């Protein structure tokens, strides 16, 4: 009897959760007017917002991967004083309200900010520019990459790196020939999640970069503006953004599995090092 009650409770919980997650998405899809999705793509405002979102998301993801990979490797393989504090600071944007993050960026890089004065003296202005969009996206999305990359680096068997060391391979050589190939699925997953987070960033962007069409107005900001004046346009924009996010997540689940299936084996790695 207790077992039956538990099964019923599980079914109810699953049904409620599926409805909670799926019903709003279905509501978006069914409200898209017939044929308006493709026709709306020719709207210059939508094209500008889509182009800007794709460009800034890709640039911010590239920056996150380039800067985050060595940091993730350091955190996964080294122990040093202050490491827990550094990890907490890195993970903080995941729980920080985006508007707070945007205000913090403005106070740091604005004209009167901590770094803003020095940047202004060099003739560099970041707030309310496309660069500010990228900075906000990097700030908010980097923890998603680092979390996955750290797990990937930490999961590489120590025996393989020790074997590389016995074959007189330098740490950098072993990193590129052993650690990086084995960690690639986790890095791809982290980059995909980071890109998805950057694509959907709103609060930090509107606070730090503003909402300037063609300059800082990304897709989420365009949805916000359109919702106040044109409900149909906001629905179409939301559906486009939802489809882009869906494709990213599908790629996230497919690509790492494919990479994992092509992981180098230990003998192959060792033979590569010993050449």
C-alpha positions, 0 to 999 in steps of 0.5 A: 500500500505504501509502495503504491502511494509512493508511485502515485505521488511520483506520477503526480509530481512528474505530471505537475512539473511537466505541466509547469515547465511545458504549458508556458512554452506551449502557450507561446507556440500556440499564440504565434499567428499563422505565417507571421514567424517568417514574415516578422524575421524581415523586420529590421528591429528583429534582425538587428536584435537577432544579429546582435544577440548571436554576435555578442553571445559568440564573442562572450563565449569565446572570451569565457573559454579562453579565460576560463580554461586555464582558471578551471584547470588551476582550480581542478589540479591545484590547492592553494591558500584562498582557493575556496574564496576564489571559487565562491567569487567565481560562482557568485554570478550564478546566484547574484540578481542580474540587476545587481550584477549590472549595477556592480559593473556600472560602478566598476567600469562607468566613468566614475567607477573604480576602473572607469576613470583609468579607462576614460583617461585612455579614451575607452568607454564601456557602458552603453556600448556593444562591448558592455553587452559582451562584458555583462554576458561574460560576467553572468555566464562564466560560472557555467563554463567553469563549473563544467570545465573543472569537473572535466579536468578533475575527472581525468585519471591521475595515472595518465598524467603520471604516465606522461610525466614518466615519459618526460612530457612537460606539463603543457605538452601533457595538458594538450595531448592528454588532459584536454582531449579527455576533458573536451566533452565537459568543455563543450558542455560548459561552452554550450551552457555559457552561450545559452546563458549569454543569449538569454541575459537581460538584467545585467545588460539593460542596467550596464549597457542600456537598451539602444537599438542596433547597439545594445538591444539584444533579443531579450531586451527587444522582447521587453520593449515589444511587450509594451507596444506590440504583443504579437512582435514580443511573442514572435521574438520570444519564440525565436529566442526559445528555438535558439535556446532549444537548439543550443541545449539539443547540441549540448546533449548530442555533441558531448556524447559524440565526443565522448565516443571518440575519446582517446584511449589510454594506450593511444595517448601514451603512444602519442606522448612517447613519439 
